[in-house]
């Protein structure tokens, strides 16, 4: 429950300043309006580096990442296990023309839809994704990992299958294998510190050296983290930041706010960041350090997520 809700709440909390790349502007906004659950405002992006994508959203809404995460949760609640063709069908119905989703759609989502919508479900290929390493590759993972009851290798195989449905890219798969293994280890009783290190064994990719660098670094402030690793949508930039924030995390509230201060693709990083830190706090039974109740109340689809969790 903590892993699933941790992802969804972190994404919604981050929406208001998503894709604002000016850490100085974010600091100014924080002094007057705070950081979390802000109403997206085009004026915050004026005359600075950023992309205002959420003009149709209101405070408490999810980004597309959060909607993918919720879609997987609802899929698993309905089918009791992952069903590839059914999930691809659900994905098309939700994000495609006439679907319930309204909002910004990134390039891998658009291209995946273009490939699938011209086919019958029985014709859907297992690798329906495109060669792209953006963070939407990780968005479906929290519920997938949290409900997994098989072996570690079986989880890795399932994670790769799910990622390649939308992102047929080795870097995206490596990022998914690392972050999902960290979450899986925490859910199985390992400490967060050991999980962050142990999961590197499953990464045969240049991502591993960047994560290792992030884990070895002294605690960096938000501006330094963004400048050093990069704060854009690519997992090679964001996953080391996730690892660094988790390495030095004390509680859910603080780590999600620090992620927002970094700027850029804060929502993209927030999914696995929120899932892992919430699960770690629950594992330690440090409930005061978990998801703030008032944050949960501000998530506009809390009832939908709660119903799916109850069914599971």
Rosetta blueprint (number, residue, H / E / L):
1 X L
2 X H
3 X H
4 X H
5 X H
6 X H
7 X H
8 X H
9 X H
10 X H
11 X H
12 X H
13 X H
14 X H
15 X H
16 X H
17 X H
18 X L
19 X L
20 X E
21 X L
22 X L
23 X H
24 X H
25 X H
26 X H
27 X H
28 X H
29 X H
30 X H
31 X H
32 X H
33 X H
34 X L
35 X L
36 X L
37 X L
38 X L
39 X L
40 X L
41 X L
42 X H
43 X H
44 X H
45 X H
46 X L
47 X L
48 X L
49 X L
50 X E
51 X L
52 X L
53 X L
54 X L
55 X L
56 X L
57 X L
58 X L
59 X L
60 X L
61 X L
62 X L
63 X L
64 X H
65 X H
66 X H
67 X H
68 X H
69 X H
70 X H
71 X H
72 X H
73 X H
74 X H
75 X H
76 X H
77 X H
78 X H
79 X H
80 X L
81 X L
82 X L
83 X L
84 X H
85 X H
86 X H
87 X H
88 X H
89 X H
90 X H
91 X H
92 X H
93 X H
94 X H
95 X H
96 X L
97 X L
98 X L
99 X L
100 X L
101 X L
102 X L
103 X L
104 X L
105 X L
106 X L
107 X H
108 X H
109 X H
110 X H
111 X H
112 X H
113 X H
114 X H
115 X H
116 X H
117 X H
118 X L
119 X L
120 X L
121 X H
122 X H
123 X H
124 X L
125 X L
126 X L
127 X L
128 X L
129 X L
130 X E
131 X L
132 X L
133 X L
134 X E
135 X H
136 X H
137 X H
138 X H
139 X L
140 X L
141 X H
142 X H
143 X H
144 X H
145 X H
146 X H
147 X L
148 X L
149 X L
150 X L
151 X L
152 X H
153 X H
154 X H
155 X H
156 X H
157 X H
158 X H
159 X H
160 X H
161 X H
162 X H
163 X H
164 X H
165 X L
166 X L
167 X E
168 X L
169 X L
170 X H
171 X H
172 X H
173 X H
174 X H
175 X H
176 X H
177 X H
178 X H
179 X H
180 X H
181 X H
182 X H
183 X H
184 X H
185 X H
186 X H
187 X H
188 X L
189 X L
190 X L
191 X L
192 X H
193 X H
194 X H
195 X H
196 X H
197 X H
198 X H
199 X H
200 X H
201 X H
202 X H
203 X L
204 X L
205 X L
206 X L
207 X H
208 X H
209 X H
210 X H
211 X H
212 X H
213 X H
214 X H
215 X H
216 X H
217 X L
218 X L
219 X L
220 X L
221 X L
222 X H
223 X H
224 X H
225 X H
226 X H
227 X H
228 X H
229 X H
230 X L
231 X L
232 X L
233 X L
234 X E
235 X H
236 X H
237 X H
238 X H
239 X H
240 X H
241 X H
242 X H
243 X H
244 X H
245 X H
246 X H
247 X H
248 X L
249 X L
250 X L
251 X L
252 X H
253 X H
254 X H
255 X H
256 X H
257 X H
258 X H
259 X H
260 X H
261 X H
262 X H
263 X L
264 X L
265 X L
266 X H
267 X H
268 X H
269 X H
270 X H
271 X H
272 X H
273 X H
274 X H
275 X H
276 X H
277 X H
278 X H
279 X H
280 X H
281 X H
282 X H
283 X H
284 X L
285 X L
286 X L
287 X H
288 X H
289 X H
290 X L
291 X L
292 X L
293 X H
294 X H
295 X H
296 X H
297 X H
298 X H
299 X L
300 X L
301 X L
302 X H
303 X H
304 X H
305 X H
306 X H
307 X H
308 X H
309 X H
310 X H
311 X H
312 X L
